[in-house]
Amino acid sequence: MRFPNMNKATTLFKVLSILIIFTFVKGENMVVDQLKTLNNEEKQVILKKGTEAPFSGDLLNEKREGTFTCRQCGAKLYNSTDKFDSGCGWPSFDDEIEGAVLRVPDADGRRTEIVCANCKGHLGHVFIGEKFTDKNTRHCVNSISMDFIPGKPGLEEKAVFAGGCFWGVEYYMQKIEGVKTVISGYTGGRSEDPTYEDVSYKNTGHYEAVEITYDPARVNFETLAKMFFEIHDPTQKNGQGPDIGKQYRSAIFYLDKEQEIVSKKLIEQLRNKGYKVATKVLSAETFYQAEEYHQDYYLNKGKLPYCHGYVKRF
């Protein structure tokens, strides 16, 4: 690629910029199907990488408990517990939600830009070494790039995984520190209140799945999802081990945008390692608890899973 009337340094910078943009657009874990329509002021910052005036943003003095999300796509970016007052005139955070923010060399060649990992909308810049907090990091973020959802983050959250017979998935997920409960059940199909016989012998479309309730202060969704991919074979279609049937398909049923982003990111990582992943990433539907005799099956029987086992993949 040639750039007429440019010196070598400028040409190199342009090439690197194009490569960075190409990498962003190519990423298969990018979820941009429901972007908010931005007004002109929002476009100036989020799309054109502008900067709002200092001390002007409506989130600068936001001190309530809650979560800061991307204004353009809704992805969770920062927890209120990581916000601090730096006196700089823009909201400051010393940490981000894991995997939510990307760092990119700024066009000025000196600073590091931060963008939403999901939609690549401009957030601001990150600075290291200023010693404002023990983490020694300051994310300087435009208020207009974010929305705020009030509410105490994280008393408990849920996740839904389908990976073959729910007995085995339940057995391993129960062992993770921070997991409160694991319920075996059915989801993703057409019929209401299905029974085990319905799911096994009728065309209900349901998956055998588990619904996990966990403490996000002790374990995050990504840790759960990684374990899910490591306790079953995510490359097997329409079955798991000797159990064959559509009810044994592999899927993650996401409950919010963050879970969708993380799930697709992990699948892409596995594909880059050579795995032909068959796991579907689907929007969560009604979860129906299975019959009582399916709950804590291996714990009650004193047996071990016959079609699940741990294999390190990450």
C-alpha positions, 0 to 999 in steps of 0.5 A, a space after each residue: 500500500 502506497 501513500 503519496 507525499 508522505 514520509 516514512 514515519 507517517 506512512 508507517 503510522 497510517 499502516 499501523 492504524 489501518 491494521 488496528 482498525 482491521 483487527 477490531 472489525 475482524 474480531 468474531 466476538 464483536 457484538 454490535 447488533 443493538 447499538 444506540 442511535 447517538 446524538 451529535 454531541 455523543 458522536 463527536 466523542 464516541 465516534 470521532 474521539 473528541 473530548 468533553 469539557 472538563 468538569 462538565 460531565 454528568 457522571 463526574 460526581 456520581 457517587 452512588 453504588 452501581 455499574 457504568 456501562 457503554 453509552 453506545 452498546 450497553 456493555 458493562 465497563 466499570 464498577 462504582 467501587 473502582 471510581 475515585 476522585 482524581 481532580 482532573 475533571 473527568 470520571 476516573 477509575 483505577 480498574 475496569 470490569 475484566 475484558 470490558 476495555 481495550 487499550 490502543 496507541 493514541 494517534 498523538 503517539 504519546 497517550 494510550 486510548 481506551 475503547 469499549 471492547 464490544 463496540 470500540 466506542 471511544 471512552 478516553 485515555 488511561 494513565 499509569 504511574 500517577 500513584 492516585 491509588 494502590 493500583 497506580 492506574 487512572 482510566 480518564 473517561 468521558 461522562 458522555 461515553 457512559 451510562 450509569 445503572 444504580 444498584 449495589 453491584 453483585 450480591 448474586 448473579 446467574 448463569 445458564 450452561 448446557 453441556 450434555 447430561 446436566 448431572 455431570 455439569 452440575 457436579 463440576 460447577 458445584 465445586 467452584 468457590 463462589 458458586 451458591 447453587 446449581 439447579 438442573 433443568 431444561 431451557 431453549 425449547 418450545 414447550 412449557 413446563 417440560 418433563 424429563 420424558 418430554 425432553 428425552 422422547 418428544 421434539 420439545 427443542 429443550 436442552 438439558 442445562 444448569 442454572 447457576 447462582 453465584 457471588 460475583 465478588 468471589 467468582 466472575 462469569 468468565 471463570 465459570 464459562 472457562 470451567 464449562 468449556 473444560 468439563 465437557 467436549 465443546 466440539 461434539 455436536 448433538 451429544 456429549 460422550 455416549 449421550 446422543 440427542 439434541 437435548 445434549 447439545 452444547 450452549 451458553 444462554 446469556 442473561 446480559 450483554 457482558 455474558 454474551 461478549 465473554 462467551 464469544 470471546 472464549 469461543 474465539 480463543 478456543 478456535 484460535 487454538 484449533 478447536 472446532 467449537 460447536 457451542 451455541 451462544 443464545 439469549 436466555 429463555 425461561 428455565 424450567 427446574 427438572 424433577 427433584 431426583 435430578 438435583 444433586 444427582 452424583 452427590 446423592 448417589 455417591 458416584 462420579 460423572 460418566 461423560 464429563 471430566 476436566 481437560 485444561 483448554 485455557 
